[in-house]
Amino acid sequence: MTGMSTDTSSQRELTVGTGTGLETADMVLNIGPQHPSTHGVLRLRLVVDGERVVSCEPIIGYMHRGAEKLFEVRDYRQILMLANRHDWLSAFSNELGVALAVERLMGLEVPERAVWLRTALAEMNRVLNHLMFLGSYPLEIGAITPMFYAFRERETLQTVMEEVSGGRMHYMFNRVGGLKEEVPAGWTARARQAIGEVRRRLPRIDQLLRRNDIFLARTVGVGVLTREQATAYGASGPVGRASGLDFDLRRDEPYLAYGELDVPVVTRTTGDCHARFEVLLDQVYVSLDLAEQCLDRVDQLRGPVNVRLPKVVKAPEGHTYAWTENPLGVNGYYLVSRGEKTPWRMKLRTASYANVQALSSVIPGCLVPDLIAVLGSMFFVVGDVDK
């Protein structure tokens, strides 16, 4: 009778028990390269022990962008077109960095009206970028409703961005020396109205998510990136500031009209998924205020919005580095010219490339269900990684 009891308990342990005494092996699991939660063709090579991730290796390069080599065989107008595509959610800001680098090398002084318009459009582009993630991130962890709210606000702003530039995603509105053309009559008033509508309705997304019990359970304490790790990986933007890195180029090394504006920098210290989401959300409020201030200033200015230049722009021999605070973080262009219409070398430093590196430290130790929550909270665009 005793032997039967022992045999039964052993059999149960082997079939439905904890697995105590069994030899186990870690499993290698590939997430991607094509997966609905990787924002593009990113592959994660995971080693998992049951439901827990032991190690994570981000594997990039599937998009084969080669943007830096393409820059070298195109003139500066064509480079503007290419540059706004590596982070397709931040097209205006991408163009801006190239224009600033060439203008700095040429010693060009951009008209004041163009400077303030550029600043306003950059902040509106920042809001559009953040709204995309504010809608898509909750969707990735099971909440569909915020997507509808976020896209309604995006459409409101997209309407005025499309009116001024003719493009919905790839604006192509920057030029070396300023902007493509003057804004349509009455556009600043319509832009202010759109900003006002978004500001008035944004609290609905805020109330829906910030203190939502399910959303909190999926994000608080999950995927912690410490301040030291963020610094080591060169993380910036919302990801870096959520870990306590109080750094924003708009305030710390002003360009455009930011030196004349008071730029509040939103930070958190916990460095988890929820902190990254909160920084993104609160930055939208800041950017709406900054854009409105810039539009008010534009209405007080008269004059051109660009500098007349030859059809073929040639930057003088030399080198320069221009970096900007893009929506996803620090974006930099290192330009080397030999006095020709094409750059001899143009090196691109993207925010997503630096931020994605941190996944190898953030994901290990988390459970597989939390993997998607962590991945989405890093707010990256794969084209910005595969530059």
C-alpha positions as CSV (number, residue, x, y, z in Angstrom):
1,M,0.0,0.0,0.0
2,T,2.9,2.3,0.8
3,G,4.7,1.5,-2.4
4,M,1.5,2.2,-4.4
5,S,1.2,5.6,-2.8
6,T,4.9,6.4,-3.6
7,D,4.4,5.4,-7.2
8,T,1.3,7.5,-7.6
9,S,2.9,10.6,-6.2
10,S,5.9,10.1,-8.5
11,Q,3.7,9.7,-11.5
12,R,1.8,12.9,-10.6
13,E,5.1,14.8,-10.2
14,L,6.2,13.7,-13.7
15,T,2.9,14.6,-15.4
16,V,1.4,17.7,-13.7
17,G,3.8,18.6,-10.9
18,T,6.5,21.2,-10.6
19,G,9.1,19.3,-12.5
20,T,11.3,18.9,-9.5
21,G,14.1,16.5,-10.3
22,L,13.6,16.7,-14.0
23,E,16.5,17.8,-16.3
24,T,15.5,21.0,-18.1
25,A,17.2,23.1,-20.8
26,D,16.9,26.7,-21.8
27,M,15.1,27.3,-25.1
28,V,16.1,29.7,-27.8
29,L,13.1,31.7,-29.0
30,N,13.0,34.2,-31.9
31,I,10.6,37.1,-31.8
32,G,10.4,38.6,-35.2
33,P,11.8,39.8,-37.6
34,Q,8.2,40.2,-38.6
35,H,6.0,40.5,-35.5
36,P,3.1,42.8,-34.7
37,S,4.8,44.3,-31.7
38,T,8.3,45.1,-33.1
39,H,7.4,48.3,-34.9
40,G,9.0,46.9,-38.1
41,V,11.4,44.1,-39.0
42,L,13.3,43.8,-35.7
43,R,14.4,40.4,-34.5
44,L,14.9,39.5,-30.8
45,R,16.9,36.3,-30.1
46,L,15.7,35.2,-26.6
47,V,16.9,32.5,-24.3
48,V,14.0,31.6,-22.1
49,D,13.8,29.4,-19.0
50,G,10.1,28.5,-19.0
51,E,8.3,31.9,-19.0
52,R,11.3,33.9,-17.9
53,V,13.7,35.5,-20.3
54,V,17.3,34.7,-19.5
55,S,19.0,36.8,-22.2
56,C,18.0,39.0,-25.1
57,E,19.9,39.9,-28.2
58,P,18.4,42.5,-30.6
59,I,19.3,41.6,-34.1
60,I,19.0,44.5,-36.6
61,G,19.7,45.2,-40.3
62,Y,16.7,43.6,-41.9
63,M,15.6,46.8,-43.6
64,H,19.0,47.5,-45.3
65,R,18.5,51.2,-45.4
66,G,22.1,52.3,-46.1
67,A,21.1,55.9,-45.7
68,E,24.6,57.2,-45.0
69,K,26.0,55.8,-48.2
70,L,23.0,57.1,-50.2
71,F,23.6,60.6,-48.8
72,E,27.1,60.7,-50.3
73,V,25.9,60.4,-53.9
74,R,23.0,63.0,-53.7
75,D,23.0,66.7,-53.5
76,Y,21.7,68.5,-50.5
77,R,18.1,68.9,-51.7
78,Q,17.9,65.2,-52.4
79,I,19.4,64.4,-49.0
80,L,16.5,66.3,-47.4
81,M,14.1,64.0,-49.1
82,L,16.0,60.8,-48.0
83,A,16.6,62.0,-44.4
84,N,12.9,62.5,-43.5
85,R,12.4,58.8,-44.0
86,H,14.6,57.0,-41.5
87,D,12.2,57.9,-38.7
88,W,9.0,58.3,-40.6
89,L,7.1,59.6,-37.6
90,S,9.6,62.5,-37.2
91,A,10.0,63.6,-40.8
92,F,10.1,67.3,-40.3
93,S,12.7,67.0,-37.5
94,N,14.9,64.7,-39.6
95,E,14.9,67.3,-42.5
96,L,15.7,70.0,-40.0
97,G,18.9,68.5,-38.8
98,V,20.3,68.2,-42.3
99,A,19.4,71.8,-43.1
100,L,21.0,73.1,-39.9
101,A,24.2,71.2,-40.6
102,V,24.5,72.6,-44.2
103,E,23.6,76.1,-43.0
104,R,26.1,76.0,-40.3
105,L,28.9,74.9,-42.7
106,M,27.9,77.7,-45.2
107,G,27.5,80.3,-42.5
108,L,23.9,81.1,-43.5
109,E,21.7,83.2,-41.4
110,V,18.1,82.0,-41.7
111,P,15.3,84.7,-41.6
112,E,13.7,85.1,-38.2
113,R,10.2,84.3,-39.5
114,A,11.5,81.0,-40.8
115,V,13.2,80.2,-37.5
116,W,10.0,80.6,-35.5
117,L,8.0,78.7,-38.1
118,R,10.5,75.9,-38.1
119,T,10.2,75.7,-34.3
120,A,6.4,75.6,-34.3
121,L,6.4,72.9,-37.0
122,A,9.0,70.8,-35.1
123,E,6.9,70.9,-32.0
124,M,3.7,69.9,-33.9
125,N,5.7,67.0,-35.5
126,R,6.7,66.0,-32.0
127,V,3.1,65.8,-30.9
128,L,2.2,63.7,-33.9
129,N,5.0,61.3,-33.1
130,H,4.0,61.0,-29.5
131,L,0.3,60.5,-30.3
132,M,1.1,57.6,-32.5
133,F,2.9,55.8,-29.6
134,L,0.2,56.9,-27.1
135,G,-2.3,55.0,-29.2
136,S,-0.3,52.1,-30.4
137,Y,1.5,51.2,-27.1
138,P,-1.7,50.4,-25.1
139,L,-3.0,48.5,-28.2
140,E,0.0,46.2,-28.0
141,I,-0.8,45.2,-24.5
142,G,-4.6,44.8,-25.1
143,A,-6.3,48.2,-25.0
144,I,-7.9,49.1,-28.3
145,T,-9.9,52.3,-27.3
146,P,-6.9,54.7,-26.8
147,M,-5.9,54.2,-30.5
148,F,-9.2,55.8,-31.7
149,Y,-8.7,58.8,-29.4
150,A,-5.0,59.2,-30.4
151,F,-5.7,59.0,-34.1
152,R,-8.5,61.6,-33.9
153,E,-6.1,64.0,-32.4
154,R,-3.4,63.1,-35.0
155,E,-5.9,63.8,-37.8
156,T,-6.7,67.2,-36.3
157,L,-3.0,68.2,-36.4
158,Q,-2.3,66.3,-39.7
159,T,-4.8,68.5,-41.4
160,V,-2.9,71.7,-40.8
161,M,0.5,70.1,-41.4
162,E,-0.8,68.8,-44.8
163,E,-2.2,72.2,-45.6
164,V,1.1,73.9,-45.0
165,S,3.4,71.4,-46.7
166,G,1.4,69.2,-49.0
167,G,2.5,66.0,-47.3
168,R,1.0,63.9,-44.6
169,M,4.1,62.0,-43.4
170,H,7.1,63.2,-45.5
171,Y,6.6,66.9,-45.4
172,M,9.7,68.0,-47.4
173,F,9.1,71.6,-46.2
174,N,12.6,72.4,-45.0
175,R,15.1,73.9,-47.4
176,V,18.8,74.9,-46.9
177,G,18.3,78.5,-45.9
178,G,14.8,78.3,-44.5
179,L,11.5,76.8,-45.6
180,K,10.0,75.8,-49.0
181,E,7.5,78.7,-49.1
182,E,5.4,81.1,-47.1
183,V,2.5,79.5,-45.2
184,P,-1.0,79.9,-46.6
185,A,-3.0,83.0,-45.5
186,G,-4.7,82.4,-42.2
187,W,-2.8,79.2,-41.5
188,T,-1.4,80.2,-38.1
189,A,-5.0,80.8,-36.8
190,R,-6.1,77.4,-38.1
191,A,-3.1,75.8,-36.5
192,R,-3.8,77.5,-33.2
193,Q,-7.4,76.2,-33.4
194,A,-6.2,72.7,-34.0
195,I,-3.7,72.9,-31.1
196,G,-6.5,74.1,-28.9
197,E,-8.8,71.2,-29.9
198,V,-6.1,68.7,-29.2
199,R,-5.2,70.3,-25.8
200,R,-8.9,70.3,-24.8
201,R,-9.4,66.6,-25.7
202,L,-6.1,65.2,-24.6
203,P,-7.2,64.6,-20.9
204,R,-9.5,61.9,-22.2
205,I,-6.6,59.8,-23.2
206,D,-4.9,60.8,-20.0
207,Q,-7.8,59.7,-17.8
208,L,-8.3,56.5,-19.8
209,L,-4.7,55.3,-19.2
210,R,-2.6,57.0,-16.6
211,R,-4.4,55.5,-13.6
212,N,-6.0,52.5,-15.3
213,D,-5.7,49.5,-13.0
214,I,-5.0,47.0,-15.8
215,F,-2.5,49.4,-17.5
216,L,-0.7,50.0,-14.2
217,A,-0.5,46.3,-13.6
218,R,1.1,45.7,-16.9
219,T,3.6,48.6,-16.8
220,V,4.6,49.6,-13.2
221,G,7.9,48.0,-12.1
222,V,8.2,46.3,-15.5
223,G,11.2,46.8,-17.7
224,V,13.3,49.0,-15.5
225,L,16.1,50.9,-17.2
226,T,18.3,52.5,-14.5
227,R,19.9,55.9,-14.9
228,E,23.3,54.3,-15.1
229,Q,22.2,51.9,-17.8
230,A,20.6,54.7,-19.8
231,T,23.8,56.7,-19.6
232,A,25.9,53.8,-20.6
233,Y,23.8,53.0,-23.7
234,G,23.4,56.7,-24.7
235,A,19.7,56.6,-24.3
236,S,17.9,59.9,-24.8
237,G,14.5,61.4,-25.4
238,P,11.5,60.0,-23.4
239,V,13.4,56.8,-22.7
240,G,16.4,58.5,-21.1
241,R,14.4,61.1,-19.3
242,A,12.1,58.4,-17.8
243,S,15.2,57.0,-16.1
244,G,16.2,60.3,-14.6
245,L,18.5,61.8,-17.3
246,D,17.6,65.4,-17.1
247,F,18.9,66.2,-20.6
248,D,17.1,68.0,-23.5
249,L,18.9,69.8,-26.3
250,R,16.1,72.3,-26.6
251,R,17.1,73.7,-23.2
252,D,20.7,72.6,-22.7
253,E,22.1,73.5,-26.2
254,P,19.3,75.6,-27.8
255,Y,18.9,75.8,-31.6
256,L,16.2,77.5,-33.7
257,A,14.1,79.7,-31.3
258,Y,14.4,77.5,-28.3
259,G,16.8,79.9,-26.6
260,E,14.0,82.4,-26.3
261,L,11.5,79.9,-25.0
262,D,11.1,78.4,-21.5
263,V,11.3,74.7,-22.3
264,P,10.0,72.5,-19.3
265,V,11.8,69.1,-19.3
266,V,9.6,66.2,-18.2
267,T,11.5,63.6,-16.2
268,R,10.8,60.6,-14.0
269,T,13.1,58.5,-11.9
270,T,11.7,54.9,-11.8
271,G,12.7,54.1,-15.4
272,D,9.9,51.5,-15.9
273,C,7.4,51.1,-18.7
274,H,4.9,53.4,-17.0
275,A,7.5,56.1,-16.4
276,R,8.3,56.1,-20.1
277,F,4.6,56.3,-21.0
278,E,4.1,59.2,-18.6
279,V,7.0,61.2,-19.9
280,L,5.7,60.8,-23.5
281,L,2.2,61.8,-22.4
282,D,3.3,64.9,-20.4
283,Q,5.6,66.0,-23.2
284,V,2.6,66.4,-25.5
285,Y,1.2,69.1,-23.2
286,V,4.6,70.9,-23.2
287,S,4.9,70.7,-27.0
288,L,1.4,72.0,-27.6
289,D,2.2,75.1,-25.4
290,L,5.5,75.7,-27.2
291,A,4.0,75.4,-30.7
292,E,1.3,77.9,-29.7
293,Q,3.9,80.4,-28.4
294,C,5.8,80.1,-31.6
295,L,2.8,80.7,-33.8
296,D,2.0,83.8,-31.7
297,R,5.5,85.1,-32.4
298,V,5.2,84.3,-36.2
299,D,2.2,86.5,-36.4
300,Q,4.3,89.4,-35.1
301,L,7.0,89.0,-37.8
302,R,7.2,90.0,-41.4
303,G,9.7,89.1,-44.0
304,P,10.9,86.1,-46.1
305,V,11.0,82.5,-44.9
306,N,14.1,81.5,-46.9
307,V,17.4,82.7,-48.3
308,R,17.7,82.8,-52.1
309,L,20.4,80.3,-53.1
310,P,21.8,79.0,-56.4
311,K,20.0,76.0,-57.9
312,V,22.9,73.8,-57.0
313,V,24.0,74.3,-53.3
314,K,27.7,73.6,-52.6
315,A,28.8,73.5,-48.9
316,P,32.4,74.9,-48.5
317,E,35.2,72.5,-47.5
318,G,35.1,71.6,-43.8
319,H,33.1,69.6,-41.3
320,T,30.4,70.2,-38.7
321,Y,28.1,68.3,-36.4
322,A,24.4,69.4,-35.9
323,W,22.3,67.6,-33.4
324,T,18.7,68.2,-32.5
325,E,16.2,67.0,-29.9
326,N,14.0,64.8,-32.1
327,P,10.8,63.3,-30.8
328,L,12.5,60.0,-29.9
329,G,15.7,61.5,-28.7
330,V,19.0,63.0,-29.8
331,N,19.5,62.9,-33.6
332,G,22.8,64.1,-35.1
333,Y,24.4,64.6,-38.5
334,Y,28.1,64.7,-38.9
335,L,28.8,66.4,-42.2
336,V,32.2,66.4,-44.0
337,S,32.4,68.5,-47.2
338,R,35.0,68.9,-49.9
339,G,33.3,71.8,-51.4
340,E,31.1,69.8,-53.8
341,K,27.4,69.6,-54.3
342,T,27.4,66.3,-52.5
343,P,28.9,65.6,-49.0
344,W,32.1,63.6,-48.9
345,R,30.7,61.9,-45.7
346,M,27.5,62.2,-43.7
347,K,27.3,60.2,-40.5
348,L,23.9,59.8,-38.9
349,R,23.3,59.3,-35.1
350,T,19.7,58.2,-34.5
351,A,17.8,58.1,-31.3
352,S,16.2,54.7,-31.9
353,Y,19.6,53.0,-32.6
354,A,20.9,54.0,-29.2
355,N,17.7,53.3,-27.3
356,V,17.2,49.8,-28.8
357,Q,20.7,48.7,-27.5
358,A,19.3,48.9,-24.0
359,L,16.9,46.0,-24.7
360,S,19.7,43.5,-24.0
361,S,19.8,44.8,-20.4
362,V,16.1,45.7,-19.8
363,I,14.4,42.5,-21.0
364,P,16.4,39.7,-19.2
365,G,14.6,38.7,-16.0
366,C,11.1,39.6,-17.2
367,L,8.4,37.2,-18.2
368,V,7.5,36.5,-21.8
369,P,4.1,38.3,-21.5
370,D,5.9,41.4,-20.2
371,L,8.3,41.3,-23.1
372,I,5.8,43.1,-25.4
373,A,5.1,45.7,-22.8
374,V,8.8,46.4,-22.5
375,L,9.5,46.4,-26.2
376,G,6.6,48.8,-27.0
377,S,7.7,51.2,-24.2
378,M,11.1,51.8,-25.8
379,F,9.4,53.9,-28.5
380,F,11.5,53.2,-31.5
381,V,11.1,53.1,-35.3
382,V,13.0,50.4,-37.0
383,G,13.9,52.5,-40.0
384,D,15.7,54.8,-37.4
385,V,17.6,51.8,-36.2
386,D,18.5,50.3,-39.6
387,K,19.9,53.6,-40.9
